[in-house]
């Protein structure tokens, strides 16, 4: 096992143990809602502390970037740990058992010297005790079993996971317009609330594709590496409608992603929404 993957796995499992211990005790789940509709919990904060402690115990000089974008700078900024202690916080608060802890590790490219790539990704679901992981060039795994995406050629028999923009209502109308085009051509869809798990479910063939906007950085980096190492692709592009910018993400196997892009293409071009 890659040494960084080993530490990332240890960190999310210990954090997961803490979450499970507090999950059933509602009095321990306190939250504050801020202006962006984000729910911040004491558990969220404590999980972040656990992750940072374990990472820095083994790699004291690495940089850590938290969910809020705060940097804990180390002497070695060429390696960055991006952490998301709880996705999705609302599911956790409501005791809907579908959330995860995510870590993505970026390493500076020794050839270009200015671009980092994702070397390791870990997504842990503490409720089901499922650990999704990937190391660049060494495949993706679920609880140490290799993940390999099956080809899904027919969009109208596909189930698509969604990341709906509840946190910013300005995006809703434009997202719904594009979503309507896809819904007419697929079998069904799911909106679970946990983007990181949705992307992992694509890699594990539990859903056939993912469609969402403006993803959390850690969720995207983890999902991107896990899906690619499982044999799928993730594509993104930006559209603009009346100065509202959406970063659209589509994930799945090559056939499904191409079909979704073709469906959107005519609408987006006719309405001059591409930038």
C-alpha positions in Angstrom: 0.0 0.0 0.0 1.2 3.5 -0.8 2.5 5.0 2.5 0.3 8.2 2.0 -2.8 6.0 1.3 -2.0 4.1 4.5 -2.0 7.3 6.6 -5.1 8.7 4.8 -6.9 5.4 5.5 -5.9 5.5 9.2 -7.1 9.1 9.5 -10.6 8.6 8.0 -11.2 5.4 9.9 -10.3 7.0 13.3 -12.5 10.0 12.3 -15.3 7.6 11.3 -15.1 5.9 14.8 -15.6 9.3 16.4 -18.6 10.1 14.2 -20.3 6.7 14.9 -19.9 7.2 18.7 -21.7 10.6 18.4 -24.2 9.7 15.7 -26.9 8.3 17.9 -26.7 11.0 20.6 -28.7 13.8 19.3 -27.7 16.2 22.1 -24.1 16.1 20.7 -25.3 17.2 17.3 -25.4 21.0 17.4 -25.4 23.1 14.3 -25.3 26.7 13.1 -26.7 27.8 9.7 -24.7 30.5 8.0 -25.7 32.8 5.2 -24.7 30.2 2.5 -27.0 27.6 3.9 -24.0 25.6 5.2 -24.6 23.7 8.4 -21.5 23.8 10.6 -21.4 21.2 13.4 -19.2 20.7 16.4 -18.7 17.1 15.1 -17.5 18.6 11.8 -14.9 20.6 13.7 -13.7 17.8 15.8 -13.4 15.4 12.9 -11.2 17.9 11.1 -9.0 18.1 14.2 -8.6 14.3 14.2 -7.7 14.2 10.5 -5.1 17.0 10.9 -3.6 15.4 14.0 -3.0 12.0 12.3 -1.7 13.5 9.1 0.8 15.8 10.8 1.9 13.0 13.1 3.3 11.1 10.1 3.9 14.1 7.8 4.5 17.2 9.9 5.9 19.2 6.9 3.0 18.6 4.5 0.4 21.3 3.9 -3.2 20.7 4.8 -6.2 22.6 3.2 -9.4 22.4 5.2 -13.0 22.4 4.0 -13.3 26.2 4.4 -10.1 26.7 2.3 -7.9 27.5 5.2 -4.3 26.4 4.7 -2.2 24.9 7.4 1.2 25.5 5.8 4.0 23.0 6.2 7.6 23.4 5.1 6.8 21.2 2.1 4.0 22.9 0.1 4.7 20.5 -2.8 2.4 17.9 -1.1 -1.1 19.1 -0.1 -3.8 17.2 1.8 -7.3 18.4 0.9 -9.8 17.3 3.6 -13.5 17.3 3.8 -14.5 16.1 7.3 -18.2 15.6 6.7 -20.1 15.4 3.4 -23.1 15.8 3.8 -23.5 17.7 7.0 -27.3 18.1 6.7 -27.7 14.3 6.3 -25.7 13.9 9.5 -27.7 16.5 11.4 -31.0 14.8 10.4 -29.5 11.4 11.1 -30.0 10.3 7.5 -27.3 7.7 7.3 -25.5 8.8 4.1 -22.4 10.9 4.5 -18.6 10.5 4.3 -15.2 11.7 5.2 -12.8 12.5 2.2 -9.1 13.1 1.7 -7.3 14.0 -1.5 -3.6 14.3 -1.6 -2.0 16.5 -4.3 1.7 16.2 -5.3 3.6 18.7 -7.4 4.5 17.5 -10.9 8.3 17.2 -11.1 8.3 17.9 -14.8 6.1 21.0 -15.1 7.0 22.2 -11.5 3.8 24.3 -11.4 1.0 21.9 -11.6 -0.2 19.4 -8.9 -1.9 16.1 -9.6 -4.0 13.9 -7.3 -1.9 11.0 -6.1 -4.2 9.5 -3.5 -7.9 9.7 -2.8 -9.9 8.2 0.0 -13.7 8.4 0.7 -15.0 6.7 3.8 -18.6 6.0 4.7 -18.6 5.3 8.5 -22.2 4.0 8.6 -21.7 1.2 6.1 -18.0 0.9 6.8 -17.1 1.3 3.1 -13.8 2.7 2.2 -13.4 3.8 -1.4 -9.8 4.6 -2.4 -7.5 5.1 -5.4 -3.8 5.7 -6.0 -2.8 7.1 -9.4 -1.8 4.4 -11.8 -2.8 1.6 -9.4 -6.6 1.4 -9.8 -9.5 2.1 -7.5 -10.7 -0.1 -4.6 -13.7 -0.6 -2.3 -12.6 -2.3 0.9 -9.5 -3.7 -0.8 -11.6 -5.2 -3.8 -10.8 -3.8 -7.2 -13.4 -1.5 -8.7 -14.0 -1.7 -12.5 -16.8 0.2 -14.2 -19.0 -1.7 -16.6 -19.9 -0.1 -19.9 -23.4 1.3 -20.0 -24.3 2.1 -23.6 -28.0 3.1 -23.3 -28.8 6.4 -21.5 -32.6 5.7 -21.3 -31.9 2.7 -19.0 -29.5 4.6 -16.8 -29.8 5.9 -13.3 -28.1 9.3 -12.7 -27.0 10.8 -9.4 -27.5 14.5 -9.0 -25.9 17.3 -7.1 -28.7 19.9 -6.8 -27.6 23.5 -6.0 -29.7 24.0 -2.9 -27.0 26.2 -1.3 -27.3 28.9 -3.9 -30.8 29.5 -5.2 -29.5 31.7 -8.0 -28.3 28.6 -9.7 -31.5 26.6 -9.5 -33.4 27.9 -12.6 -30.5 27.3 -14.9 -29.7 23.9 -13.4 -33.3 22.8 -13.7 -33.4 23.8 -17.4 -30.5 21.6 -18.2 -31.7 18.9 -15.9 -35.0 18.6 -17.6 -33.3 17.7 -20.9 -31.5 14.8 -19.2 -34.5 13.5 -17.2 -36.4 13.0 -20.4 -33.7 10.7 -21.6 -32.7 8.6 -18.6 -34.5 5.9 -16.6 -34.3 7.5 -13.1 -32.2 9.8 -10.9 -31.0 10.0 -7.3 -30.3 13.0 -5.1 -28.6 11.6 -2.0 -27.0 14.8 -0.6 -23.4 13.3 -0.6 -21.5 14.2 -3.7 -18.4 12.3 -2.7 -20.4 9.1 -2.2 -22.4 9.7 -5.4 -19.1 9.8 -7.4 -17.8 6.7 -5.7 -21.1 5.0 -6.5 -20.5 5.7 -10.2 -17.1 4.0 -9.9 -18.8 1.0 -8.2 -21.6 0.7 -10.8 -24.3 1.5 -8.3 -25.4 4.4 -10.4 -24.6 4.9 -14.1 -23.6 8.6 -14.2 -23.4 11.8 -12.1 -24.6 15.3 -13.1 -23.9 18.3 -10.8 -22.5 21.8 -10.5 -19.9 23.7 -8.6 -18.5 20.8 -6.6 -16.6 21.0 -3.4 -12.9 20.8 -4.3 -12.1 17.7 -2.2 -15.3 15.9 -3.4 -14.2 16.6 -7.0 -10.6 15.6 -6.6 -11.5 12.3 -4.8 -14.3 11.4 -7.3 -12.2 12.3 -10.3 -9.3 10.0 -9.3 -11.5 7.1 -8.1 -13.7 7.2 -11.3 -10.7 7.5 -13.7 -8.9 4.6 -11.9 -12.0 2.5 -12.2 -12.1 3.1 -15.9 -14.6 6.0 -16.2 -14.3 9.7 -17.1 -15.3 13.0 -15.5 -15.9 16.0 -17.7 -16.6 19.6 -16.8 -17.4 22.9 -18.6 -18.6 26.4 -17.7 -21.9 27.9 -18.9 -23.0 31.5 -18.4 -26.6 32.7 -18.1 -27.2 36.4 -17.3 -23.8 36.6 -15.4 -24.6 33.4 -13.5 -21.7 31.0 -14.0 -22.1 27.3 -13.5 -19.3 24.8 -13.6 -21.1 21.6 -14.9 -19.7 18.2 -14.0 -20.6 14.9 -15.8 -19.2 11.6 -14.8 -19.7 8.0 -16.0 -18.3 5.8 -18.7 -17.4 7.3 -22.1 -20.7 6.4 -23.8 -23.0 7.9 -21.2 -20.9 11.1 -20.8 -20.9 11.6 -24.5 -24.7 11.1 -24.7 -25.4 13.6 -21.9 -23.1 16.1 -23.6 -24.8 15.7 -26.9 -28.2 16.3 -25.3 -27.0 19.5 -23.7 -25.0 20.7 -26.6 -27.9 21.9 -28.8 -29.7 23.7 -26.0 -26.5 25.4 -24.7 -25.4 26.5 -28.1 -28.8 27.8 -29.2 -29.1 29.8 -26.0 -25.4 31.0 -26.2 -24.6 29.7 -22.7 -21.1 28.3 -23.4 -18.2 30.6 -22.5 
